[in-house]
Amino acid sequence: MPGRFSATHAAAAPATAGGASPATARRAARATARRASRAARAAALAAAVVCAAAIGAGAAPRPAAAAVAPHRSFERLVTGNGWAVASYDRATRRLDTFLEHPFRFFAPRDDPPDLCFGADESRDLLYDTYFGVRAGAGAAARGDWLPDAPLDDAGYLPGTGVVYTDQHVGDGRALRVRTWSFMPMGLDAPALVMVARIDNEGAAALPVSPYVLFNFHLGDAAGGREPSADAEEVAPDPTRPALYEYSAQSAGTIAYVALAPLAHRTAATGAASAYQALLAAADLDDAAATAGPTFDVAPGFQGPQTTLAPGAAATFAAGVVWALDEDAGPDVDALVAWAAGRAPEDLVAGETADWAAWQTAPPAELDPDAADLWLQSAAFLRMAQVRETGGGFGQILASLPPGLGDPAAQWNIAWVRDMAYATVALARSGHLAEARDALRFQVLAGPGRHVAEVGMPYRISVTRYFGNGAEESDCNASGPNIEFDGFGLFLWALGEYLRAGGDVEEARTWWPTVRDEVADVLVSLVDADGTLRADSSIWEVHWNGMERRFTYSSLAAARGLCEAAGVAEALGEAADAARFAAAGAGVRDAVVATRTDPRGALGQSLEDLVAGYGYVDAAAVEAVGWGIVDPGARVAAATIAAVTDNLTTASGLGFMRNDDGAWYDSQEWVFVGLRLEPALRATGDAALAARADALRAWLEGQALANDFHFSELHDPADGDYEGSIPMVGFGAGAYLIARSGGGVLGPACGAYAAEPAAPPADAGV
């Protein structure tokens, strides 16, 4: 496998001028050992996943699986700090995404807001930015921009938001250039830091000078995601080491900030531009301002020229900070204060130390690769949590942009459902402050706007949130999504947070809202048959006659009400505890009594079961995960068999989400695999445990081959990544849950649901 399995690249944080610290040296040694083992692990993973199709609950082996092994199919790396998001493209070897907010939509466009349509989208301000190097002197000098040099390696420093690259440039590729790019977690601002180190690996001394190009677009975006390069202007700051770029066509200012000694800079265009100057091996001309609005200006910085002896190195650093205000000076000051005069490599070492202090220890049973994957999954959760001040603080996005494919299908949006899995993962992995912030965000986000559909005032969004914390119900031609599972999912996450040691006293202040506008709402939604009434549920079928009485929503309600009972008991609210326990047990028993087919398998919805076909739904497996049914009994076995027999993809390795037949439904859903794997183990069946081993090998192998990212989808035949990447709650979160405590809960409300009687032996089912 390319990239992750290189045994030669040392991806540890760079050493300072005085040499590596003992801790850095240990990290480097561990990283080298882990990378050296990955080639062997790759072969083992390939062998394991080939076996997957031959192991199952009665399903025939699928020969196509023999041709599919974990492999790279995604080329992006992302960094973020909750204020903004940037992305590096391995294929083009440049940073080419800088989203002004981490979330996709800031707020409803209309006032009063249209409940269905109209939102301002966060703009991607960056066309591209990258380093370059001039080497040699006089007629022998040459300049190289890094996008023109082959990429030796790239990835994350494991467990961090630091993206590294490794390349060689110059005559005979004598200069090794490593870069580190990150959005500082300790800086409350939308800022990107870029660090370069140039090592002379040749036999002769060489004069070198580092360059960096900033090609941001700030022109009119016409309300869309991609601003134009029109009417851009650049001006210097006479008192700060910064250039400012802005446009009369749109709000905001970008500041380019030198974080190391600066020799030259330019805002020139044409033949004198920074890009052309380096190609000509010339110094930048210090023309630090444009003469009015200019089309497509791309300023640049140049560091001092240094003669490097063989084995010597030079470093350079620059930052970019985005200010919605026209006065970006205070934002520059904040970035400079964060840098605190540190050497470029110390900026990277400091950021790595910040991440190390935040991380908790992976479970002891994880091998080195899985431990790295566990740590990076936690890092994605942290990067996906909005830290901007205001109503959106604490929300967790479903994915980090820009993903893969259609920009209209980028899920950097805070869904209640994805956020619940992310919150549980944070709680289980010991990150209680972040779990608390996600819960607090939803409690304080304000009352819901779809009271007519819900039937009473409520607190948790029926679908998802705008970046400012307002509810969004994601409408289309079939109306809004009205999803009742979110109420139960929030209560599940709250229960897990408190069980993990969360702040009981703060939860006490939330309780009146949680009781009246979440738990009581769930009770009010219970229908005559004891399950939840029709909604849009997990796969979001929308409204206006599309809603059905989905099993998943009732499973979430049962678990959520049981968790609400536990919370109430912990708070000393005995009457509430008894009331919610009775309600949760009632839904628990009713969903199993009314949603099973003659074999005992839970179906997607009551309506689908009545129709008698098209009712297999992988989401029903949460009956095992949430302790609704006994993992070793008939309903669990039948439900899992229905999924493995009917939803296995053509590769034989993963699973579709249901058998509805549409393209989206029929891809391999990574989230389904991550939730099914612990359920398979919980049954105690040896064949299903072997299937779980193969499924884990496949999903971990894919993530390791793709820089620790879990994707939304895999192509069902060849396993290529599809959809939004990296997924957060449905990817990193689900993985942490599976590897932190097994992923399967004990009996809901203290007991499993009563199981329907098995049909007679001659019933023909």
Secondary structure, DSSP 8 states (H G I E B T S, - for coil): -TTTT-SS---S---BTTB--HHHHHHHHHHHHHHHHHHHHHHHHHHHHHTGGG-SSS----GGGGG--------EEEEE-SS-EEEEETTTTEEEEEESSSSSEEEESSSS--SSS-EEE--B-EEEEEEEEEES-GGG-EEEEGGGS-EEEEEE-TTSS-EEEEEEESGGG-EEEEEEEE--TT-SSSEEEEEEEEEE-SSS-EEEEEEEEEEE--S--TTSSS--STTEEEEE-TTSSEEEEEETTEEEEEEEEESS---EEE---GGGSHHHHHHTT-------S-SS-BSS---EEE---EEE-TT-EEEEEEEEEEESSS--HHHHHHHHHHHTT--HHHHHHHHHHHHHHH-----TT--HHHHHHHHHHHHHHHHTB---SSTTTT-B-SB-S--SS-GGG---SEEHHHHHHHHHHHHHTT-HHHHHHHHHHHHHS---S-HHHHSS---S-SSEE-TTS-EE---BTTB----THHHHHHHHHHHHHHHTT--HHHHHHHHHHHIIIIIHHHHHTB-TTSSB--B-TTTT--STT--B-BHHHHHHHHHHHHHHHHHHHHTT-HHHHHHHHHHHHHHHHHHHHHSB-TTS-B-SBHHHHHHTSS--BGGGGHHHHTTSS-TTSHHHHHHHHHHHHHSB-TTSSSB-SBSS--TTTTSEEHHHHHHHHHHHHHT--HHHHHHHHHHHHHHHHHHHHTTT---SEE-TTT--EESSSSBIIIIIIHHHHHHSS-S----GGGS---------TTS--
